[in-house]
Amino acid sequence: MDLLPILIDWFPYLLSGVAATLGLVLVALGIGVLIGLPMALGQVYSSRPVRYIIGIYVWFFRGLPILVLLFLFWFGIFPAIGLGDLSAFVVGAVVLGLRGAAYQSQIFRGAIQSVGEGQMIAARSLGMSRFTAIHSVVLPQAMRIALPGWSNEYPNILTDSAVCYAIGVAELLTITSRMVTQTHITMPIYLAAAGIFIILNYGGLRVLHGLEKRVAVPGFGAGGM
């Protein structure tokens, strides 16, 4: 059986799978920043009990496989707190985001710590509050330093998104698996899916690397901060 007509017939469904995959990645990246950055600030500037609680969060989400986390939230945690009616897409995106936040918090923490303490001292000596100094002096520098490392989260979450197949998210792997079931063509279809993942990976990294160059400051780096 010729593969090209099958791909043409299934193109709208493949497109929906690609859209779902990218949606998972973008939502998860957003959740990761929204949670990971405050956790990084907490690890650097907060009290020991707060750092300890954040450390437990990081240990938990980095220590469990993504499939275990998906099942834990899909079958256990969300139903137990009255959120059992959430869609598989929402659960998948949230779990990917919560796990991504654990990794991103460490990227942001390292970037914040690489900004020299003299920056904070100088800002405070000018009359800035601690919050203003962090917001206006430390973070703008730290985010530039963190961007290359943070960009690597895109391919990580992209590859992890395929595991959401296990809870029924209609992402790319789910669609291609349905194609295999109905057409009984296995390897060519999965190779086509692999090719699409490679294109998404490469394309996303090109965009993020372009962003890195756009915000880069000549001569700026962590070494002299």
Secondary structure as UniProt FT lines:
FT   HELIX           3..9
FT   HELIX           11..45
FT   HELIX           48..63
FT   HELIX           66..71
FT   HELIX           72..77
FT   HELIX           78..80
FT   TURN            81..82
FT   TURN            84..85
FT   HELIX           88..114
FT   HELIX           117..125
FT   TURN            126..127
FT   HELIX           130..133
FT   HELIX           134..138
FT   HELIX           139..151
FT   HELIX           153..161
FT   HELIX           162..167
FT   HELIX           172..183
FT   HELIX           187..215
FT   TURN            218..219
FT   TURN            223..224
//
